[in-house]
Amino acid sequence: MSETLTSSKTILPETWFGEMRALLTIGIPMALAQLVQFSPYVADTLMIGRIGPAEIAAAAIGSVLYFLLWMIASGPIAAVTPLVSQALGRDKTERRDVRRTVRMSVWACFLMFPIVVALLLMTEPIMIFAGQDPEVAALAQAYVLVLAPGLPFTLAVMSLRNFLATIERTIAPFFLVASSALVNIILNWVLIFGNLGAPEMGLIGAGIASSIACIYSFFAFVIYIKWESRAREFDLFSNLWRPDWERMGELLKLGWPISVTVTFEGMLFNAGVLIAGAVGVIEQGGFQIALNVASLAFMMPYGLSMAGAVRIGLARGAQNNPAERRAATTTILASTLAIVAFAFPVAFAPEWVASFYFNMESAETRPVFDYVVIFLPIAASFMFFDAVQVAANQLLRGLADVTWPMIITGISYWAIGFPVAYFTALHTDIGAKGIWYGLTAGLIAAFIGLGIRLWLQLQRPSPV
């Protein structure tokens, strides 16, 4: 552990090198875990891309509603990081407060499940109302219903991972996430294409595989936490069935602005899927695959910024302003450098990147491939702004500053990004490329607004 502990407060590194080392110690495994956790979605897209354009489009629009619900539900889960890290920053021996937070966050995951299912049952009429192809909407309805059982489990895994990150246990979680991704990919191969004697289920098989993998992942994390010596100290699952409504209220109070913030950003990208569908099914398939590539690139800075939220939360709990500034600067620097490795091939070799998603001998999917090649260089252009804005957002979250980021992202994405995307795609000759111009405009606005907000927060003394 990079800190030395001399009192009840956590004493943090006093040098830039020490802080960067502390960040990367937990940040690299977290970033790799995010990358690996996203890999089943890449595998789904790679494998579904070999079925046909209608299935690609159905997976795209089904994911719009599925991830909307995921984003709304994720706020109380994301609140685990600031509550736990600041509690341990104040007092390194704290156990009960941490246990209350994590236990109630897991409760929140499963309490929301009936609402999730009820909303997913409306996928087909919602998508038809939104102007999507009726055949594609029907496929999307079936797809999301088999995805639904895995949702509370994947949210609970997110909560347990946030807890483990605050106690600097990130390497084993990386391998657990990797094993879950491997389970998903193997089940995809079996169920989508009917291998090993299984029925050929296509898109539905992909959804079933994802749900099974999420359930497996949750129980793997529970077993690890009950076994690992440091995690076991917190006795997270004692009195698991006892409600703690006071802590649940705190999670919801801190979590709802986070949910809205995440939804503002995520739904801009999902709205892009719907706008692309209004342009055409081929354009929608191309947009979905290019977005999949951009999302994969996003995972590394996202994971590093989650580690930054832990670091700055510890500093805030310890009332250490210089450590807060070091945590913020190193997180933004690391997140920016991480995106470069992805941006270059996406910008300069889009044909090579796109070829991974297609059977290049299929004439049916060739038009989709051509659109992906057009979209990818534009996606590469906004990656820098995306990396910095997510770092700033996560750092503010680690400081438990959630209201202003919600306002800033709402303005950036929906007063700036969405109008540009909608107008240029549907009311000019630019077509589907205009969606990417809108996404870029929104991310630049968020980059500026969140950067200013973070700078202002770091000028203020830590509250007692």
C-alpha positions in Angstrom: 0.0 0.0 0.0 1.4 3.4 -0.9 0.2 5.2 2.1 1.8 5.1 5.6 -0.7 5.2 8.4 0.2 7.2 11.5 -3.2 8.1 12.9 -6.9 7.4 12.3 -6.7 9.4 9.1 -5.1 8.0 6.0 -1.8 9.7 5.2 -1.3 10.0 1.4 1.8 10.4 -0.8 3.4 13.8 -0.7 5.0 13.6 -4.2 3.6 13.5 -7.7 5.5 10.3 -8.4 4.1 8.7 -5.3 0.5 9.6 -6.2 0.9 8.4 -9.8 2.3 5.1 -8.5 -0.6 4.8 -6.1 -3.1 5.6 -8.8 -1.7 3.1 -11.3 -1.4 0.4 -8.7 -5.2 0.3 -8.5 -6.0 2.0 -11.7 -4.3 -0.3 -14.2 -6.2 -3.4 -13.0 -9.4 -1.4 -12.8 -8.9 -0.2 -16.4 -8.1 -3.6 -17.6 -11.1 -5.0 -15.8 -13.3 -2.4 -17.5 -11.8 -3.4 -20.8 -12.4 -7.0 -20.2 -15.9 -6.4 -18.8 -16.8 -4.7 -22.0 -15.4 -7.4 -24.2 -18.6 -9.5 -24.1 -20.4 -6.6 -25.7 -17.7 -6.5 -28.4 -18.0 -10.3 -28.8 -21.8 -10.0 -29.1 -21.4 -7.4 -31.8 -18.7 -9.4 -33.6 -20.8 -12.5 -33.6 -24.2 -10.9 -34.2 -22.6 -9.0 -37.1 -22.2 -12.3 -38.8 -25.9 -13.0 -38.7 -27.3 -10.0 -40.6 -28.1 -6.3 -40.6 -31.5 -6.7 -38.9 -30.0 -8.5 -35.9 -27.3 -5.9 -35.6 -30.0 -3.2 -35.6 -32.2 -5.1 -33.1 -29.3 -5.5 -30.7 -28.5 -1.8 -31.1 -32.0 -0.5 -30.3 -32.7 -3.1 -27.6 -29.5 -2.0 -25.9 -30.8 1.6 -26.0 -33.6 0.8 -23.5 -31.6 -1.8 -21.6 -28.7 0.5 -20.9 -31.0 3.4 -20.1 -32.3 1.3 -17.2 -28.8 0.3 -16.3 -27.8 4.0 -16.2 -30.7 5.0 -14.1 -30.1 2.2 -11.6 -26.3 2.8 -11.5 -26.4 6.0 -9.4 -26.8 4.4 -5.9 -24.1 1.9 -6.9 -21.6 4.6 -8.0 -22.3 6.4 -4.7 -20.5 3.5 -3.0 -17.1 4.9 -4.0 -17.3 8.4 -2.4 -19.1 7.1 0.7 -16.6 4.3 1.4 -13.4 6.1 0.3 -14.2 9.2 2.4 -15.1 7.0 5.4 -11.8 5.2 5.2 -10.0 8.5 4.6 -11.4 9.8 7.8 -10.7 6.6 9.8 -8.8 3.7 8.4 -10.3 1.3 11.0 -13.9 2.0 10.0 -15.9 -1.1 9.3 -19.5 -0.8 10.2 -20.1 2.4 8.1 -18.6 0.7 5.0 -20.6 -2.5 5.6 -23.9 -0.5 5.8 -23.1 1.3 2.5 -22.2 -1.8 0.5 -25.1 -3.9 1.9 -27.7 -1.3 1.0 -26.3 -0.8 -2.4 -26.7 -4.5 -3.2 -30.3 -4.2 -1.9 -30.9 -1.4 -4.3 -29.8 -3.5 -7.2 -32.4 -6.2 -6.6 -35.2 -3.9 -5.4 -35.2 -2.2 -8.8 -35.6 -5.4 -10.8 -39.4 -5.6 -11.1 -39.5 -2.0 -12.4 -36.8 -2.9 -15.0 -38.8 -5.9 -16.3 -42.0 -3.9 -16.5 -40.3 -1.3 -18.6 -38.4 -3.8 -20.9 -41.8 -5.3 -21.7 -42.6 -2.1 -23.5 -39.5 -2.2 -25.8 -41.3 -3.0 -29.0 -44.1 -0.4 -28.8 -41.6 2.3 -27.7 -39.2 1.6 -30.6 -42.1 1.5 -33.1 -43.2 4.9 -31.7 -39.6 6.1 -32.1 -39.8 5.4 -35.8 -37.8 2.1 -35.8 -38.5 -0.7 -38.3 -41.3 -3.0 -36.8 -39.4 -6.2 -37.6 -36.3 -4.9 -35.9 -38.4 -3.7 -32.9 -39.9 -7.2 -32.4 -36.4 -8.8 -32.4 -35.2 -6.2 -29.9 -38.1 -7.0 -27.6 -37.2 -10.6 -27.4 -33.5 -9.8 -27.0 -33.9 -7.5 -24.0 -36.2 -9.8 -22.1 -33.5 -12.5 -22.0 -30.9 -9.9 -21.1 -33.0 -8.7 -18.1 -32.3 -11.4 -15.5 -28.6 -10.5 -15.6 -29.1 -6.8 -14.9 -29.4 -6.8 -11.1 -26.4 -9.1 -10.8 -24.2 -7.0 -13.0 -25.1 -3.9 -11.0 -24.3 -5.8 -7.7 -20.9 -6.7 -9.2 -20.3 -3.1 -9.9 -21.0 -2.3 -6.2 -18.7 -5.0 -4.9 -15.9 -3.9 -7.3 -16.2 -0.3 -6.1 -15.8 -1.5 -2.5 -12.8 -3.7 -3.4 -11.2 -0.8 -5.2 -11.3 1.4 -2.0 -9.4 -1.2 -0.1 -6.9 -1.6 -3.0 -8.0 -5.1 -4.1 -8.2 -4.8 -7.8 -6.0 -7.6 -9.3 -8.2 -10.5 -8.3 -11.3 -8.7 -9.4 -9.7 -8.3 -12.8 -9.3 -12.0 -13.1 -12.9 -12.6 -11.9 -14.2 -10.2 -14.6 -12.0 -11.9 -17.2 -13.4 -15.3 -16.2 -17.0 -13.9 -16.5 -16.1 -12.5 -20.0 -14.8 -15.9 -21.0 -17.9 -17.6 -19.9 -20.0 -15.1 -21.9 -17.9 -15.6 -25.1 -18.0 -19.4 -24.9 -21.8 -19.4 -24.3 -22.2 -17.0 -27.2 -20.4 -19.4 -29.5 -22.5 -22.3 -28.3 -25.9 -20.5 -28.2 -25.7 -18.1 -31.1 -24.5 -20.6 -33.7 -25.7 -23.8 -32.2 -22.4 -25.5 -31.4 -21.8 -28.5 -29.2 -25.3 -29.8 -30.0 -27.1 -26.7 -28.7 -30.0 -25.2 -30.7 -29.0 -22.3 -33.0 -30.6 -19.4 -31.2 -29.1 -16.4 -32.9 -29.7 -13.0 -31.2 -31.7 -14.7 -28.3 -28.7 -16.9 -27.6 -26.5 -13.9 -27.2 -28.9 -12.4 -24.6 -29.1 -15.7 -22.6 -25.3 -16.0 -22.6 -24.9 -12.5 -21.2 -27.4 -13.1 -18.4 -25.8 -16.4 -17.3 -22.4 -14.7 -17.3 -23.6 -11.9 -15.1 -25.1 -14.3 -12.5 -21.9 -16.3 -12.5 -19.8 -13.1 -12.0 -21.9 -12.0 -8.9 -21.4 -15.3 -7.1 -17.7 -15.4 -8.0 -17.3 -12.0 -6.3 -19.2 -13.0 -3.2 -17.0 -16.1 -2.8 -13.9 -14.0 -3.2 -15.0 -11.4 -0.7 -15.8 -14.0 1.9 -12.4 -15.6 1.3 -9.9 -12.7 0.9 -8.5 -11.7 4.3 -8.7 -7.9 3.9 -12.2 -7.9 2.5 -13.3 -10.4 5.1 -12.6 -7.9 7.8 -15.6 -5.9 6.8 -18.0 -8.9 7.1 -20.1 -7.4 4.3 -22.7 -10.2 4.2 -23.5 -10.3 7.9 -27.2 -9.4 8.6 -27.6 -9.1 4.8 -31.4 -9.4 5.1 -31.6 -6.5 7.7 -32.8 -3.3 6.1 -31.0 0.0 6.8 -33.3 2.6 5.4 -31.2 5.5 6.7 -28.2 4.5 4.6 -30.4 3.6 1.7 -31.7 7.2 1.8 -28.1 8.5 1.8 -27.3 6.3 -1.2 -30.3 7.5 -3.1 -29.7 11.2 -2.2 -26.1 11.0 -3.5 -26.9 8.6 -6.2 -29.8 10.2 -8.1 -27.8 13.1 -9.5 -25.2 10.5 -10.6 -27.9 8.5 -12.3 -29.1 11.6 -14.1 -25.6 12.5 -15.1 -24.8 9.1 -16.5 -28.2 9.0 -18.3 -27.6 12.4 -19.9 -24.3 11.2 -21.4 -25.3 7.6 -22.2 -28.7 8.5 -23.7 -27.0 11.0 -26.1 -25.1 8.1 -27.6 -28.2 5.9 -27.6 -30.2 8.7 -29.2 -27.6 8.6 -31.9 -28.6 4.9 -32.5 -32.3 5.9 -32.9 -31.4 8.9 -35.2 -29.3 6.5 -37.3 -32.3 4.1 -37.5 -34.4 7.0 -38.8 -31.8 7.5 -41.6 -31.8 3.8 -42.4 -31.1 0.2 -41.1 -27.7 0.0 -42.9 -26.6 3.3 -41.4 -27.9 2.2 -38.0 -25.8 -1.0 -38.2 -22.7 0.9 -39.1 -23.3 3.4 -36.3 -23.7 0.7 -33.8 -20.5 -1.0 -34.7 -18.5 2.2 -34.8 -20.0 3.1 -31.4 -18.9 -0.2 -30.1 -15.3 0.6 -31.1 -15.5 4.0 -29.4 -17.0 2.5 -26.3 -14.2 -0.1 -26.1 -11.6 2.7 -26.3 -13.5 4.6 -23.5 -13.0 1.7 -21.1 -9.3 2.4 -20.3 -9.7 6.1 -19.3 -13.0 5.2 -17.5 -11.3 2.5 -15.4 -8.4 4.9 -14.5 -10.8 7.7 -13.6 -12.7 5.3 -11.3 -9.4 4.7 -9.5 -9.0 8.5 -9.4 -12.3 8.9 -7.7 -11.1 6.5 -5.0 -7.8 8.4 -4.6 -9.4 11.9 -4.4 -12.1 10.5 -2.0 -9.4 9.3 0.4 -7.8 12.7 0.2 -11.0 14.5 0.8 -11.8 12.2 3.8 -8.3 12.9 5.2 -8.8 16.7 4.6 -5.6 16.8 2.5 -6.0 19.5 -0.2 -2.6 19.1 -1.8 -3.3 15.3 -2.2 -6.6 16.1 -3.8 -4.9 18.2 -6.5 -2.2 15.6 -7.1 -4.9 12.9 -7.4 -6.8 15.1 -9.9 -3.8 15.9 -12.1 -2.4 12.4 -12.3 -5.8 11.0 -13.1 -6.4 13.3 -16.0 -2.9 12.7 -17.3 -3.2 8.9 -17.1 -6.6 8.9 -18.7 -5.5 11.1 -21.6 -2.4 8.9 -22.3 -4.6 5.7 -22.1 -6.8 6.8 -24.9 -4.0 7.5 -27.4 -3.3 3.8 -27.9 -6.9 3.3 -29.2 -7.3 6.6 -31.1 -4.4 6.1 -33.5 -5.5 2.8 -35.2 -9.2 4.0 -35.2 -8.2 7.2 -37.0 -5.6 5.9 -39.4 -6.6 2.2 -40.0 -10.4 2.2 -39.9 -10.7 -0.6 -42.6 -8.5 -2.9 -40.5 -10.5 -2.1 -37.3 -13.8 -2.6 -39.0 -12.8 -5.9 -40.6 -12.9 -7.6 -37.2 -16.7 -7.1 -37.1 -17.6 -8.6 -40.5 -17.5 -11.6 -42.7 -15.7 -9.9 -45.5 -17.0 -12.4 -48.1 -20.6 -11.5 -47.3 -22.1 -9.1 -49.8 -25.1 -8.5 -47.5 -23.0 -6.8 -44.8 -20.6 -4.9 -47.1 -22.7 -1.7 -47.0 -22.6 -1.7 -43.2 -18.8 -2.1 -43.3 -18.5 0.9 -45.6 -20.3 3.1 -43.2 -18.2 1.9 -40.2 -15.1 2.9 -42.2 -16.6 6.4 -42.7 -17.6 6.8 -39.0 -14.5 5.6 -37.2 -12.1 8.5 -38.0 -14.7 10.9 -36.7 -15.1 8.9 -33.6 -11.4 9.0 -33.0 -11.5 12.8 -33.1 -13.6 13.1 -29.9 -11.7 10.5 -27.9 -9.4 13.0 -26.2 -12.3 15.1 -25.0 -14.2 12.0 -23.9 -11.2 10.9 -21.8 -10.8 14.2 -20.0 -14.5 14.8 -19.3 -14.9 11.3 -17.8 -11.9 11.9 -15.6 -13.2 15.2 -14.4 -16.7 13.7 -13.8 -15.3 10.8 -11.8 -13.0 13.0 -9.7 -16.0 15.3 -8.9 -17.9 12.2 -7.9 -15.1 11.2 -5.6 -15.5 14.6 -3.9 -19.2 13.9 -3.6 -19.9 16.9 -5.9 -22.7 15.6 -8.0 -25.3 18.3 -8.6 -23.3 20.7 -10.8 -21.9 17.9 -12.9 -25.5 16.8 -13.6 -26.4 20.3 -14.7 -23.2 20.7 -16.8 -23.7 17.4 -18.6 -27.4 18.1 -19.2 -26.6 21.3 -21.0 -23.6 19.9 -22.9 -25.3 16.8 -24.2 -28.9 17.9 -24.7 -28.7 21.6 -25.3 -25.7 21.3 -27.5 -24.8 17.8 -28.6 -28.3 16.4 -29.4 -29.6 19.4 -31.5 -26.4 19.3 -33.6 -26.7 15.5 -34.1 -30.4 15.6 -34.9 -30.4 18.6 -37.3 -27.3 17.7 -39.3 -28.3 14.0 -39.6 -31.9 14.4 -40.6 -32.1 17.9 -42.1 -28.9 18.3 -44.1 -27.1 16.4 -46.7 -24.5 15.3 -44.2 -26.6 12.4 -43.2 -25.6 9.9 -40.5 -22.1 11.5 -40.2 -23.9 14.4 -38.5 -24.6 12.3 -35.5 -20.9 12.0 -34.8 -20.5 15.8 -35.2 -23.2 16.2 -32.5 -21.5 13.8 -30.2 -18.2 15.6 -30.6 -19.8 19.0 -29.9 -21.4 17.7 -26.7 -18.2 16.1 -25.4 -16.2 19.3 -26.0 -18.8 21.3 -24.0 -18.6 18.7 -21.2 -14.8 18.8 -21.3 -14.8 22.6 -20.8 -17.6 22.7 -18.2 -16.5 19.8 -16.0 -12.9 20.9 -16.2 -13.8 24.4 -14.8 -16.0 22.9 -12.1 -13.2 20.5 -11.0 -10.7 23.4 -10.9 -13.1 25.5 -8.7 -13.6 22.6 -6.3 -9.9 22.0 -5.9 -9.4 25.7 -4.8 -11.7 25.1 -1.8 -10.6 23.7 1.5 -11.9 20.2 2.3 -15.0 20.4 4.5 -14.7 19.0 8.0 
